[in-house]
Each structure stands twice: as C-alpha cells, then as structure tokens.
Amino acid sequence: MKTFDVAIVGAGPAGMFAALHLSQNSNLKVCLIDKNNFLGGNGARTDGKLNLSYGIGMDLEELKLTPDEALEMIDDIDKQFSQFIPLEDLNNDSEKIKFWQNVFHEKGMNLVFARQKHMGTDRAFKIMNAFKELLESRNVTILLNFEVKDIVKNEFFELLTEKETIKSKYLIVAPGRNFAYWFRKVAEKLNVKWNYGRIDVGLRVEVPHEVMKPLTDVIYDPKIKFITSSHNDRVRTFCTNPQGFVTIEAYDDFKLVNGHALYNYKSKNTNFAILQTIGLHDPFVDTTNYGRNIAINVNLLGGNKPILQRLGDLLAGRRSKTFRFYDYGNLEPTLSLNSVTLGDISMTYPQRVLENLVEFLKRLDLVVRGLFHPQILLYAPEIKFYDVVYETDKFLETTLENLFVAGDGVGKSRGIVGAALTGILAANGILRKL
C-alpha cells in the first residue's frame, strides 16, 4: 500500500494542473493516477485546442468566479502550455472577425469569438511528455496504466487497483468524459450528491478545406450557435479542424467519432462537429444513459463501427452504399472506410435531433457556401458526455469532506482550458486546509 497526502485520479488537463499547482505551492506528497499510459487525456493529447476565454468551456456561475478571476487563471494556464513549445495566437484580425460575426448575425446565428491557440496532435504529444517530466521534477508520483476499480472512504481514502491500494487524506477525481459514468457509480456508493447534467448529441461533418478556408483563415475554430426554428432547440458547432482528420474514440462498449489536426501535416479536408444540447426531465432524466443508448444503437447497425453517410443519401432517405458512394462528388473521407460502415444515420438517431442538425447545416450554408452540398460526409455517433454535475463549494469540494472533483467528466468544464482551471480550483481547496 502506498500512502500520499493527495491522490488525483485522472491525468487529463484537470489532474495535471491540480498536481502542478499543489507541487508549486506546498510540500504535499502528491500522486497522479491514470488508466492510460500517457498524460493529457483525449483533448490535450489529441489536437490540443486552447480556447483562452471564459465564454467557452466554463460556466462562471457554476464555478463561482468573476470574469477577472477567470482571466487571471486562464493567462497562467496559457503560460504553462506555452513554456514547452511557443504557441502563436490565432484569430488576430479583428476587422475580419467582426465582418464574419455580422454576416452570421444577419442569418440568425451567433459567432462567438475567443482567443485561441493550437498545439496540433503531433506537438501535443511532445508538450504532454514535457509536462510529465516537469511534474516528476517537482516530486509528483505519476502512476500510469493504473486503473482505479473502486474508492473506499474510511479514515482516509483508499483507491483500489489491480496492482495495489493507494491511500490518501485528500482526493481529487478528474475522470474525463470517458470515465464519468464509472465515477458516478462510485459517488453513489459514497453518498456524494449530484444532479443530472446535459449531453451533446450530433454529427461529425467533413468538407473540402476550400469550403471552410475563408472562415477558418480568420477564426481557426469558429464557435457558431443557433436556435432551430423547427423545434426551438440549441445547436452549435464544435471542434473545427482545418485540414484535419476524422478519428475514432473508443469507449468500453461502443465507438464514437471525433476530429483532430496536426501542426506539420495537413489533409485536403476540414471537419467539425454540429451538436444539439439535450437535457431531460421527468420521468426519465438520465442523459448519459440516453446518449449511451444512441451510441450503442449506431454501433449495432454499423457492425461495431461508426456510420458514415453522404448528405445527399441522407436527404434522399437512403443509406450510403459503396457502388454509389462517389455519385455526388469525389470528396474522400480522411477516416479509413475500413473503420466505418456506410449506412443510414436516420435509422439510429432520434428524428428531432436529426431534423435540428440538418436545419443547422442548411442554415450554415447560407454563410459558408458548400456546407449543404450532397457530397458532404456525415459521421455518427458524435456525442459529448458530461454525465452529472456534482454539488460543490467554490473550491470544488463535494458533499463528502476532502473529496474534490474537476474537469469535463464531472460537469465543471468543457474543454482543455476549462478543465485545467477547475484542477487549479480543486488544488486551492486543498491548500486552504493546510
């Protein structure tokens, strides 16, 4: 059995920055644990977009922060990432940004601007390895390939793994979206209070780079929001990857699609997600299980693979098939056809959700011509799980004393910078008790 002052479960941005902040401001014995064999989680390890604004990726009301407090922390997070490899500011032409904002506004959409930086998957690997070396130099114990099976609370917290038991006085859990469902079950046993949160259900869209280039040359990752006329639901774009690649994100019992971009190697396409935010009410309120069922059904019809469909086939009410795959145009998918199944997304997605997403894509085409061309590629399932929102104080301490939470998987952030910020908040919660 190993004993520490602080154990941190999850080595994504939230866990990394919690460990760094503790090591910089105390002599506490800190342990950072992750099931994977690397730091950074999916977001910071793959693509690595930094949205340096409190308007994206965090809810100041939920976090009980003022804008000035958030900006100060965001600047510190920016400096920490940029110390390893210089990361240039994107989106510097304010006049062109204002032009695009006005054009989207005229068509009933809202383009949200944020300072952005981009690591790229190739550079993100180097940055995360450098971050690991920094933490180890500050005497943080890093245990990778350590899967925490259960958490028991007696006088101290006991983290049960297949290898050994980890014991600590303080515990920060930052499970990320992949392991949020696991922690919910653990939290129930520990009688930690939480409320159901929302999820995002959508599609990964892939288009020729030339279609998006006029916009992405000005704003690398444009955040566009819209309220549909058909159902009055909120939809938005997410995670645009200019000249990027569509990829697979594997969970235990299904596969999702995602996207990323490299810094030094580019494709001929651009991909982005279109998402609908879903919150459920009585009698069924478990949004995570709702989303999981959608994902499982897509994988079921896809033969344990995501589904790929041309927009033209979707609008025609038929599945995509190999023999007519290029009837609408020669746009090649960046994700290997061996990794997906050509099919019919409408057989797996709720009708209301799909109608909203199609309406949104059609509306986007009014500004960015070519986004509603029948050759456009649509991948499913694209689902962002935020599971539940835990009841916490301003330092993210839960209703169980000395248990703190941080990051996307516990409903406190959405994205790398937001997750890192919550890790610092949780670390401050421990420091104030010393």
ZAMARGU-4260 file (C-alpha; in steps of 0.2 Angstrom, whole numbers, plus 5000, padded with zeros to 4 digits):
<rodrens>
0) 5000/5000/5000 | 5006/5017/4995 | 5001/5032/5005 | 5000/5050/4999 | 4994/5067/5006
5) 4984/5069/4989 | 4979/5057/4976 | 4972/5063/4959 | 4963/5051/4949 | 4964/5056/4930
10) 4979/5063/4922 | 4970/5074/4909 | 4972/5094/4910 | 4962/5095/4926 | 4973/5082/4935
15) 4989/5088/4928 | 4986/5106/4933 | 4980/5101/4950 | 4996/5091/4953 | 5006/5106/4946
20) 4998/5119/4957 | 5000/5108/4973 | 5018/5105/4969 | 5021/5123/4966 | 5013/5129/4982
25) 5016/5115/4995 | 5027/5101/5001 | 5012/5089/5000 | 5016/5071/4994 | 5005/5070/4978
30) 5001/5055/4967 | 4993/5057/4949 | 4985/5041/4943 | 4978/5037/4926 | 4972/5021/4917
35) 4981/5026/4901 | 4999/5025/4898 | 5000/5044/4895 | 4996/5061/4902 | 4984/5074/4894
40) 4968/5064/4891 | 4959/5064/4874 | 4958/5083/4872 | 4976/5088/4877 | 4984/5073/4869
45) 4974/5074/4853 | 4973/5091/4843 | 4975/5102/4858 | 4965/5117/4855 | 4966/5131/4868
50) 4951/5142/4870 | 4958/5156/4880 | 4941/5164/4885 | 4929/5162/4900 | 4915/5162/4887
55) 4920/5145/4881 | 4922/5129/4891 | 4917/5135/4908 | 4902/5142/4917 | 4907/5156/4929
60) 4891/5155/4939 | 4894/5136/4942 | 4912/5139/4946 | 4908/5155/4957 | 4921/5165/4948
65) 4922/5183/4942 | 4927/5187/4925 | 4943/5195/4931 | 4947/5179/4942 | 4944/5168/4927
70) 4955/5178/4915 | 4970/5178/4928 | 4969/5159/4929 | 4967/5157/4910 | 4983/5168/4907
75) 4993/5157/4919 | 4986/5141/4910 | 4992/5148/4893 | 5009/5152/4900 | 5011/5134/4907
80) 5007/5126/4890 | 5017/5139/4880 | 5033/5136/4890 | 5037/5120/4881 | 5034/5125/4863
85) 5030/5143/4858 | 5011/5143/4853 | 5006/5158/4842 | 4990/5167/4845 | 4977/5164/4831
90) 4962/5175/4826 | 4971/5192/4826 | 4962/5201/4813 | 4948/5210/4822 | 4940/5218/4807
95) 4938/5202/4798 | 4932/5194/4814 | 4919/5207/4815 | 4914/5205/4797 | 4910/5187/4800
100) 4901/5190/4816 | 4889/5202/4807 | 4886/5190/4792 | 4881/5176/4804 | 4871/5188/4814
105) 4861/5193/4798 | 4857/5175/4795 | 4851/5172/4813 | 4866/5164/4820 | 4879/5169/4834
110) 4898/5168/4831 | 4907/5168/4847 | 4925/5174/4847 | 4939/5168/4858 | 4957/5170/4859
115) 4964/5153/4853 | 4980/5143/4851 | 4983/5126/4843 | 4995/5113/4848 | 4991/5100/4835
120) 4992/5082/4839 | 5010/5080/4834 | 5016/5094/4845 | 5003/5090/4859 | 5012/5073/4862
125) 5029/5082/4865 | 5020/5095/4876 | 5012/5082/4887 | 5029/5072/4888 | 5037/5088/4894
130) 5023/5091/4906 | 5026/5074/4913 | 5044/5077/4916 | 5040/5094/4924 | 5029/5086/4937
135) 5041/5072/4940 | 5055/5085/4943 | 5043/5093/4956 | 5042/5076/4965 | 5024/5071/4959
140) 5022/5052/4959 | 5014/5048/4942 | 5006/5030/4941 | 5001/5026/4923 | 4992/5010/4917
145) 4984/5011/4935 | 4965/5008/4934 | 4956/5013/4949 | 4942/5000/4951 | 4934/5007/4967
150) 4936/5020/4980 | 4933/5017/4999 | 4932/5030/5012 | 4937/5026/5030 | 4948/5037/5040
155) 4957/5040/5023 | 4953/5037/5005 | 4958/5020/4998 | 4959/5018/4980 | 4958/5000/4975
160) 4968/4995/4959 | 4973/4978/4952 | 4991/4981/4957 | 4989/4989/4974 | 4979/5000/4986
165) 4983/5019/4986 | 4979/5028/5002 | 4977/5047/5004 | 4970/5060/5015 | 4964/5071/5001
170) 4957/5065/4984 | 4953/5074/4968 | 4944/5065/4955 | 4945/5071/4937 | 4939/5056/4927
175) 4936/5065/4910 | 4921/5061/4899 | 4927/5043/4896 | 4926/5038/4914 | 4912/5049/4920
180) 4900/5035/4921 | 4912/5025/4932 | 4914/5038/4944 | 4895/5041/4945 | 4893/5024/4952
185) 4907/5026/4964 | 4900/5043/4970 | 4883/5035/4973 | 4891/5022/4985 | 4900/5036/4994
190) 4884/5046/4995 | 4891/5061/4986 | 4877/5072/4980 | 4875/5076/4961 | 4862/5081/4948
195) 4859/5075/4931 | 4868/5086/4918 | 4866/5088/4899 | 4874/5080/4884 | 4878/5085/4867
200) 4872/5073/4853 | 4877/5077/4835 | 4887/5073/4819 | 4905/5075/4813 | 4904/5084/4797
205) 4919/5083/4784 | 4920/5095/4769 | 4933/5101/4757 | 4945/5113/4765 | 4942/5126/4752
210) 4924/5127/4758 | 4929/5132/4775 | 4945/5141/4771 | 4938/5159/4770 | 4931/5157/4788
215) 4945/5146/4796 | 4959/5158/4789 | 4951/5171/4800 | 4945/5161/4815 | 4953/5144/4817
220) 4940/5136/4827 | 4924/5146/4824 | 4910/5143/4838 | 4893/5146/4830 | 4877/5145/4839
225) 4859/5144/4833 | 4841/5140/4839 | 4832/5130/4827 | 4815/5135/4820 | 4808/5118/4819
230) 4810/5113/4837 | 4817/5129/4846 | 4832/5118/4852 | 4850/5125/4854 | 4863/5118/4842
235) 4881/5124/4839 | 4897/5120/4830 | 4912/5112/4840 | 4930/5107/4837 | 4933/5113/4820
240) 4949/5105/4812 | 4955/5115/4797 | 4964/5102/4785 | 4962/5089/4799 | 4957/5071/4801
245) 4942/5062/4807 | 4946/5049/4820 | 4939/5035/4831 | 4936/5037/4850 | 4934/5020/4858
250) 4924/5018/4874 | 4921/5001/4883 | 4905/4996/4874 | 4904/5007/4859 | 4915/5019/4847
255) 4912/5037/4844 | 4919/5049/4831 | 4930/5064/4834 | 4942/5075/4825 | 4959/5082/4826
260) 4973/5091/4816 | 4991/5090/4815 | 5003/5105/4815 | 5015/5099/4802 | 5005/5088/4791
265) 4988/5093/4783 | 4974/5084/4774 | 4963/5091/4760 | 4948/5092/4771 | 4941/5101/4786
270) 4930/5093/4799 | 4919/5100/4813 | 4905/5094/4824 | 4887/5100/4824 | 4879/5097/4841
275) 4862/5098/4850 | 4862/5100/4868 | 4850/5089/4877 | 4843/5090/4895 | 4829/5078/4900
280) 4815/5080/4913 | 4803/5068/4922 | 4800/5054/4921 | 4817/5049/4913 | 4832/5061/4917
285) 4847/5051/4915 | 4855/5060/4900 | 4871/5049/4900 | 4861/5033/4898 | 4850/5041/4884
290) 4866/5046/4875 | 4874/5029/4878 | 4859/5020/4870 | 4860/5031/4855 | 4879/5027/4853
295) 4876/5008/4856 | 4862/5008/4843 | 4873/5017/4830 | 4887/5004/4833 | 4874/4990/4832
300) 4868/4995/4815 | 4886/4998/4810 | 4893/4981/4815 | 4903/4988/4830 | 4908/5003/4819
305) 4903/5021/4817 | 4892/5025/4802 | 4897/5036/4788 | 4884/5043/4776 | 4884/5056/4762
310) 4872/5071/4765 | 4864/5068/4748 | 4859/5050/4753 | 4853/5056/4770 | 4842/5069/4761
315) 4836/5056/4749 | 4831/5044/4763 | 4843/5030/4758 | 4858/5023/4766 | 4875/5026/4758
320) 4882/5011/4748 | 4899/5008/4740 | 4893/5007/4722 | 4886/5024/4723 | 4897/5032/4736
325) 4905/5044/4723 | 4889/5049/4713 | 4888/5065/4722 | 4906/5070/4721 | 4924/5064/4724
330) 4926/5070/4742 | 4937/5057/4750 | 4935/5053/4769 | 4950/5055/4780 | 4945/5041/4791
335) 4948/5024/4783 | 4932/5016/4776 | 4938/5000/4785 | 4935/5009/4801 | 4917/5014/4797
340) 4901/5007/4790 | 4892/5015/4775 | 4874/5016/4781 | 4859/5027/4786 | 4861/5038/4801
345) 4842/5041/4801 | 4839/5023/4807 | 4848/5027/4823 | 4846/5045/4828 | 4831/5052/4836
350) 4821/5061/4822 | 4820/5078/4832 | 4839/5078/4834 | 4842/5074/4816 | 4830/5087/4810
355) 4838/5100/4820 | 4856/5096/4814 | 4850/5096/4796 | 4842/5113/4798 | 4858/5120/4806
360) 4869/5113/4792 | 4857/5121/4779 | 4857/5137/4789 | 4876/5137/4790 | 4877/5135/4771
365) 4869/5152/4769 | 4885/5160/4775 | 4898/5146/4771 | 4893/5140/4753 | 4896/5122/4750
370) 4891/5115/4768 | 4875/5108/4761 | 4882/5100/4746 | 4876/5082/4744 | 4894/5075/4743
375) 4897/5081/4761 | 4902/5067/4773 | 4892/5064/4789 | 4899/5053/4803 | 4889/5046/4818
380) 4889/5045/4833 | 4897/5061/4839 | 4892/5063/4857 | 4899/5073/4871 | 4896/5065/4888
385) 4897/5077/4903 | 4887/5064/4914 | 4881/5073/4930 | 4885/5089/4939 | 4892/5087/4957
390) 4887/5098/4971 | 4902/5108/4976 | 4908/5123/4985 | 4918/5137/4976 | 4934/5126/4978
395) 4925/5111/4970 | 4924/5101/4987 | 4910/5089/4986 | 4897/5085/5000 | 4910/5072/5006
400) 4924/5081/5015 | 4941/5081/5007 | 4934/5074/4991 | 4936/5086/4976 | 4931/5085/4958
405) 4937/5093/4942 | 4936/5093/4923 | 4923/5089/4910 | 4918/5072/4917 | 4910/5079/4932
410) 4901/5093/4924 | 4913/5108/4929 | 4921/5111/4912 | 4920/5108/4893 | 4937/5108/4885
415) 4956/5109/4890 | 4957/5126/4897 | 4941/5125/4907 | 4947/5108/4914 | 4964/5115/4919
420) 4956/5129/4928 | 4945/5118/4938 | 4960/5107/4943 | 4968/5123/4950 | 4952/5127/4959
425) 4952/5110/4967 | 4970/5111/4972 | 4967/5128/4980 | 4953/5120/4990 | 4966/5108/4997
430) 4979/5121/5000 | 4967/5132/5011 | 4965/5117/5023 | 4983/5117/5027
</rodrens>
